[in-house]
């Protein structure tokens, strides 16, 4: 099961490229921005983190952690990761 739809991946990449988010940003501190970027509410974000925790060993704490998990998950592994800025 791919818990990271392609649109979610693209929206997060775009936000980092544009400077709206930085890889070192704490996820808790940018929760409202992530809700806007992912077009979801805070409950959806909690469910996303819970899904990550079920499938991964480490829970993401920064935007960069989340991006790394998204880039490695699912069938879209050939996508180029967004570099640190």
Secondary structure, 3 states (H helix, E strand, C coil): CCCCCHHHHHHHHHHHHHCCCCCCCECCCCHHHHHHHHCCCHHHHHHHHHHHHHHCCCCCCEHHHHHHHHHHCCCCCCCCCCCCC
